[in-house]
Amino acid sequence: MNFVIQPASPGYASLLTEIALSAKRHWNYPERWIELWIPALTITGEYLTTHETWMALIEDNPVAWYSFNKNEEGMWLDNLWVSPAYMGQGIGRELFLHALERCRSQDIKTLKIEADPNAQSFYEKMGARKVGEHRGEVEGQPRILPVMEIHL
């Protein structure tokens, strides 16, 4: 699979939002939950100017992307989404390795991840380990998100 990884510019915000939403739907969450998550999964041009974001392109079309969020707790992988049509082809793996290299280039020693439960095994395969949980609920149903870290 030939693809290039390049920084995302604000003009790609709606396409990156579409990738995030289609990837979230791929895990068969109830559509009502997806609707509740739309605000959190909507990427804006402003977000792309304030968060380091990279995308994988095939023939100039974005098919996957990731972004960081740096805060007082450290560097977080804020997003990593692969369009369902391209899942299982190594693009997510290459983007994650790219993210690790970006962290190393900034002398970041630990990357933190609040993972979707469906993505936990992917991050474990990539070398991250679960260090905690963020508990919440969606429409009265408990939702536990693994908090993971990978040391660089």
PAMAR-74828 format. One record per residue (C-alpha): x negated, y negated, z negated; residue number from 1; residue in one letter. Coordinates in pm, 1 decimal, always signed. Last residue first. Layout:
residues N
@east=X&north=Y&up=Z&voro=NUM&seti=a
...
***
This chain:
residues 152
@east=-1019.9&north=-619.9&up=-2422.5&voro=152&seti=l
@east=-785.3&north=-493.5&up=-2691.5&voro=151&seti=h
@east=-434.9&north=-399.4&up=-2577.3&voro=150&seti=i
@east=-140.3&north=-480.0&up=-2793.3&voro=149&seti=e
@east=+219.8&north=-368.3&up=-2817.3&voro=148&seti=m
@east=+542.1&north=-492.0&up=-2973.3&voro=147&seti=v
@east=+816.0&north=-239.2&up=-2907.9&voro=146&seti=p
@east=+1161.6&north=-389.0&up=-2857.5&voro=145&seti=l
@east=+1444.3&north=-252.1&up=-3070.7&voro=144&seti=i
@east=+1801.2&north=-325.8&up=-2966.8&voro=143&seti=r
@east=+2090.1&north=-253.3&up=-3200.5&voro=142&seti=p
@east=+2435.3&north=-273.8&up=-3039.7&voro=141&seti=q
@east=+2668.1&north=-552.0&up=-3154.8&voro=140&seti=g
@east=+2686.5&north=-718.4&up=-2814.0&voro=139&seti=e
@east=+2309.1&north=-710.8&up=-2784.9&voro=138&seti=v
@east=+2111.8&north=-667.8&up=-3103.4&voro=137&seti=e
@east=+1778.9&north=-755.7&up=-3247.1&voro=136&seti=g
@east=+1465.4&north=-595.5&up=-3378.9&voro=135&seti=r
@east=+1113.0&north=-685.7&up=-3272.8&voro=134&seti=h
@east=+882.7&north=-394.2&up=-3334.4&voro=133&seti=e
@east=+524.4&north=-332.5&up=-3436.7&voro=132&seti=g
@east=+174.1&north=-231.0&up=-3333.5&voro=131&seti=v
@east=+246.2&north=-6.9&up=-3033.2&voro=130&seti=k
@east=-66.5&north=+70.0&up=-2836.4&voro=129&seti=r
@east=-186.5&north=-54.5&up=-2500.4&voro=128&seti=a
@east=-417.3&north=+156.7&up=-2284.0&voro=127&seti=g
@east=-251.7&north=+140.5&up=-1940.8&voro=126&seti=m
@east=-71.7&north=+469.6&up=-2003.3&voro=125&seti=k
@east=+69.4&north=+312.0&up=-2320.8&voro=124&seti=e
@east=+185.7&north=+12.2&up=-2117.1&voro=123&seti=y
@east=+374.1&north=+238.1&up=-1876.5&voro=122&seti=f
@east=+520.7&north=+442.0&up=-2165.0&voro=121&seti=s
@east=+662.4&north=+125.7&up=-2324.6&voro=120&seti=q
@east=+829.7&north=+4.1&up=-2004.7&voro=119&seti=a
@east=+1178.0&north=+146.6&up=-2069.4&voro=118&seti=n
@east=+1174.3&north=+4.2&up=-2423.2&voro=117&seti=p
@east=+1125.3&north=-343.3&up=-2272.2&voro=116&seti=d
@east=+793.2&north=-457.3&up=-2396.5&voro=115&seti=a
@east=+684.5&north=-740.3&up=-2624.4&voro=114&seti=e
@east=+323.3&north=-744.8&up=-2513.7&voro=113&seti=i
@east=+12.5&north=-884.1&up=-2679.9&voro=112&seti=k
@east=-323.4&north=-921.7&up=-2505.5&voro=111&seti=l
@east=-626.5&north=-912.1&up=-2732.4&voro=110&seti=t
@east=-984.5&north=-1040.4&up=-2689.3&voro=109&seti=k
@east=-920.5&north=-1350.4&up=-2478.1&voro=108&seti=i
@east=-1249.2&north=-1484.5&up=-2340.7&voro=107&seti=d
@east=-1071.2&north=-1671.6&up=-2058.8&voro=106&seti=q
@east=-1224.2&north=-1445.9&up=-1789.4&voro=105&seti=s
@east=-1132.0&north=-1147.3&up=-2006.2&voro=104&seti=r
@east=-768.0&north=-1255.1&up=-2005.1&voro=103&seti=c
@east=-764.5&north=-1293.4&up=-1625.0&voro=102&seti=r
@east=-923.5&north=-948.3&up=-1597.6&voro=101&seti=e
@east=-649.7&north=-800.3&up=-1815.1&voro=100&seti=l
@east=-383.6&north=-966.9&up=-1599.8&voro=99&seti=a
@east=-543.4&north=-819.7&up=-1285.2&voro=98&seti=h
@east=-532.2&north=-474.5&up=-1446.7&voro=97&seti=l
@east=-161.5&north=-533.8&up=-1516.1&voro=96&seti=f
@east=-104.9&north=-643.6&up=-1156.1&voro=95&seti=l
@east=-284.2&north=-334.2&up=-1027.4&voro=94&seti=e
@east=-73.4&north=-104.4&up=-1245.7&voro=93&seti=r
@east=+247.8&north=-278.5&up=-1144.0&voro=92&seti=g
@east=+152.8&north=-236.2&up=-777.3&voro=91&seti=i
@east=+68.1&north=+132.2&up=-813.1&voro=90&seti=g
@east=+341.2&north=+270.1&up=-587.1&voro=89&seti=q
@east=+582.7&north=+386.1&up=-855.7&voro=88&seti=g
@east=+809.3&north=+84.7&up=-820.9&voro=87&seti=m
@east=+811.1&north=-89.1&up=-482.8&voro=86&seti=y
@east=+1182.7&north=-69.2&up=-394.3&voro=85&seti=a
@east=+1261.9&north=-146.7&up=-759.6&voro=84&seti=p
@east=+1091.9&north=-489.8&up=-737.1&voro=83&seti=s
@east=+813.7&north=-494.1&up=-992.7&voro=82&seti=v
@east=+825.2&north=-714.0&up=-1301.0&voro=81&seti=w
@east=+564.2&north=-814.3&up=-1556.2&voro=80&seti=l
@east=+666.2&north=-1100.6&up=-1781.1&voro=79&seti=n
@east=+543.1&north=-1284.9&up=-2090.4&voro=78&seti=d
@east=+218.3&north=-1093.0&up=-2132.9&voro=77&seti=l
@east=+127.7&north=-1265.6&up=-2456.1&voro=76&seti=w
@east=-190.2&north=-1449.8&up=-2554.0&voro=75&seti=m
@east=-226.6&north=-1547.2&up=-2918.4&voro=74&seti=g
@east=+0.9&north=-1587.1&up=-3220.0&voro=73&seti=e
@east=-8.3&north=-1969.5&up=-3202.4&voro=72&seti=e
@east=+115.1&north=-1954.3&up=-2842.3&voro=71&seti=n
@east=-2.8&north=-1849.2&up=-2496.5&voro=70&seti=k
@east=+261.4&north=-1718.9&up=-2258.7&voro=69&seti=n
@east=+139.3&north=-1522.0&up=-1960.1&voro=68&seti=f
@east=+301.8&north=-1431.6&up=-1630.5&voro=67&seti=s
@east=+348.3&north=-1132.9&up=-1404.0&voro=66&seti=y
@east=+474.7&north=-1062.9&up=-1055.1&voro=65&seti=w
@east=+608.3&north=-806.7&up=-811.4&voro=64&seti=a
@east=+737.1&north=-781.4&up=-452.5&voro=63&seti=v
@east=+665.3&north=-1135.1&up=-329.3&voro=62&seti=p
@east=+689.8&north=-1162.2&up=+50.8&voro=61&seti=n
@east=+387.6&north=-1287.2&up=+249.8&voro=60&seti=d
@east=+348.0&north=-953.7&up=+433.9&voro=59&seti=e
@east=+335.6&north=-774.7&up=+99.0&voro=58&seti=i
@east=+279.9&north=-1012.3&up=-188.6&voro=57&seti=l
@east=+185.6&north=-946.5&up=-549.2&voro=56&seti=a
@east=+245.3&north=-1239.3&up=-779.4&voro=55&seti=m
@east=+54.2&north=-1430.6&up=-1043.6&voro=54&seti=w
@east=+180.2&north=-1667.5&up=-1313.0&voro=53&seti=t
@east=-9.4&north=-1886.0&up=-1560.0&voro=52&seti=e
@east=+267.7&north=-2062.9&up=-1747.3&voro=51&seti=h
@east=+334.2&north=-2440.7&up=-1740.6&voro=50&seti=t
@east=+372.4&north=-2507.0&up=-1367.0&voro=49&seti=t
@east=+559.3&north=-2181.2&up=-1308.3&voro=48&seti=l
@east=+798.6&north=-2255.4&up=-1594.0&voro=47&seti=y
@east=+873.4&north=-2596.9&up=-1439.3&voro=46&seti=e
@east=+955.7&north=-2432.9&up=-1106.9&voro=45&seti=g
@east=+1207.5&north=-2223.8&up=-1291.9&voro=44&seti=t
@east=+1225.1&north=-1855.3&up=-1371.2&voro=43&seti=i
@east=+1557.6&north=-1713.1&up=-1478.6&voro=42&seti=t
@east=+1508.1&north=-1397.8&up=-1685.6&voro=41&seti=l
@east=+1584.8&north=-1558.0&up=-2022.9&voro=40&seti=a
@east=+1894.2&north=-1737.4&up=-1886.4&voro=39&seti=p
@east=+2008.3&north=-1420.7&up=-1703.9&voro=38&seti=i
@east=+1986.6&north=-1205.1&up=-2017.7&voro=37&seti=w
@east=+2353.5&north=-1234.3&up=-2115.1&voro=36&seti=l
@east=+2456.4&north=-1152.3&up=-1757.2&voro=35&seti=e
@east=+2226.0&north=-848.0&up=-1761.4&voro=34&seti=i
@east=+2393.2&north=-737.9&up=-2084.6&voro=33&seti=w
@east=+2736.6&north=-764.7&up=-1919.2&voro=32&seti=r
@east=+2600.1&north=-559.5&up=-1628.7&voro=31&seti=e
@east=+2535.2&north=-271.8&up=-1868.1&voro=30&seti=p
@east=+2168.4&north=-169.9&up=-1851.8&voro=29&seti=y
@east=+2092.1&north=+78.5&up=-1579.4&voro=28&seti=n
@east=+1711.2&north=+51.6&up=-1587.9&voro=27&seti=w
@east=+1708.9&north=-72.1&up=-1227.4&voro=26&seti=h
@east=+1918.0&north=-370.5&up=-1341.5&voro=25&seti=r
@east=+1609.4&north=-509.7&up=-1520.1&voro=24&seti=k
@east=+1403.9&north=-465.8&up=-1201.2&voro=23&seti=a
@east=+1672.4&north=-639.0&up=-993.3&voro=22&seti=s
@east=+1686.5&north=-929.3&up=-1240.1&voro=21&seti=l
@east=+1310.0&north=-975.8&up=-1256.0&voro=20&seti=a
@east=+1269.6&north=-955.5&up=-877.0&voro=19&seti=i
@east=+1550.8&north=-1207.1&up=-820.8&voro=18&seti=e
@east=+1392.4&north=-1447.1&up=-1071.6&voro=17&seti=t
@east=+1062.4&north=-1419.3&up=-883.9&voro=16&seti=l
@east=+1241.5&north=-1509.9&up=-561.4&voro=15&seti=l
@east=+1409.0&north=-1808.7&up=-727.6&voro=14&seti=s
@east=+1082.1&north=-1942.1&up=-870.0&voro=13&seti=a
@east=+873.2&north=-1903.4&up=-552.5&voro=12&seti=y
@east=+866.1&north=-2274.5&up=-467.4&voro=11&seti=g
@east=+710.1&north=-2345.5&up=-807.3&voro=10&seti=p
@east=+380.1&north=-2180.5&up=-705.7&voro=9&seti=s
@east=+275.4&north=-1827.9&up=-794.3&voro=8&seti=a
@east=-96.2&north=-1752.0&up=-801.8&voro=7&seti=p
@east=-211.3&north=-1479.3&up=-562.7&voro=6&seti=q
@east=-231.9&north=-1100.9&up=-553.8&voro=5&seti=i
@east=-245.9&north=-942.5&up=-210.7&voro=4&seti=v
@east=-74.9&north=-626.9&up=-93.5&voro=3&seti=f
@east=-158.8&north=-323.3&up=+114.3&voro=2&seti=n
@east=+0.0&north=+0.0&up=+0.0&voro=1&seti=m
***
